[in-house]
Amino acid sequence: MSTLLIVGYDPGTTAGLAIIDTKGSIVFLKSKRGFKKSEIISMITERGKPLIIASDRYPLPKSVKKLASTLGCKYYHPSKPLSITEKSELVIDFTEILSNDHESDALASALKAFKVYSKLFKKTESTLSSVGLGEFYERVVESVVLGKVENLNGAINKILTELRKSEKPVVIKKIVEMGPKDKIIMKLQQKIKRLEKDVEILKKYNEGLKKKLRTRESYYKKRIARGMDLGSPITIQKNIDKLKERLIKKESMVERLKAFRKMGLEGYIPILELDEPRKAKDLHETTGLEDRVVLVNKLINAQILNDYKIKALIAPHEPDEKILERVNFPIIVQKDISIEKIKNILAIKKQEFEEKVKEARKVGFAKWLKGHKQRKL
């Protein structure tokens, strides 16, 4: 059977398509303006058998539902639209291969669906391997996900029944008239055959359980051993070192915030530096991004910063229309404003900043309003 696929689809003028397998590995990733449905179907089916078509939106877009129907798949959508932060966390390990937001949204959709079904995938693989039926993995997963059977046990029982039926019947070499006793004997022989097959399956299942038990036993022995070591001098010293490190970081943060406050009294606004918006979470936890001015080196996924309620963003270059439609804060281009360095902290004069913000808002608000209306539709 072909490889089972989970497809993330972000429809639109420029559409994004992400395909992963049931192990969570990326098989295909692409975005294209004017993506035709026939192209999308071809790109999916030539890489395996589609199982789930996923979206990051709620309610589910009609185009996603139609694609799932055409391919005979189950469709998936979250109970509410995925937030920018959640999508960012889902794709954080793949930022280097993502070209734009369409690919990011498509991949986040696929990975969210994978996350929902991953327990089923792992349980199916483990159970089938333990009874020597690993070759039926794709078939069982498809049956359960598409609702052809009630549950995993139902799918396995169906396969076992088919395996029994596929056995060659007892061949009677002599053609003779069979009496009542002969018929009874033949039925008993067939029953013995079936029981022998069941015994073989149970033997394999039993071996699998023994293997699991040995693994669990080893796991808990290690856990107990680690638990006994919790009070050792080495462990205690490690914990002390960690606490010291955390304390130093906290003290450094306090000193930095004091410096920020002093700058404010002197007519300056401090700037927080960030490589890219996806890494905002760590900076927010240490310093706090709300009502701050942030400078980024990369503009991709700038809308993530909406969640942190920043005051303004300083960008390395002029933002395109799509970015302005998605953000709800002003964006100032770095070359258009004077940035100073005061005691290793970047800062801008408050008066100049306020003037630039007014200019940026005039440009950005109309674009944001246009995008906001489109997102509401």
Secondary structure, DSSP 8 states (H G I E B T S, - for coil): ---EEEEEEE-SSEEEEEEEETTS-EEEEEEEET--HHHHHHHHHTTSEEEEEE-S-SS--HHHHHHHHHHT-EEE--SS---HHHHHHHHGGGGGG--SHHHHHHHHHHHHHHHHHHHHHHHHHHHHHHTT-GGGHHHHHHHHHTTSSSSHHHHHHHHHHHHHHTS------S-----HHHHHHHHHHHHHHHHHHHHHHHHHHHHHHHHHHHHHHHHHHHHHHHHHGGGSHHHHHHHHHHHHHHHHHHHHHHHHHHHHHHHHHTTEEEEEEES-GGGHHHHHHHT--TT-EEEES--TTGGGGGGGT-SEEEESS---HHHHHH-SS-EEEGGGS--EEETTEEEEEHHHHHHHHHHHHHHHHHHHHHHHHHHH-
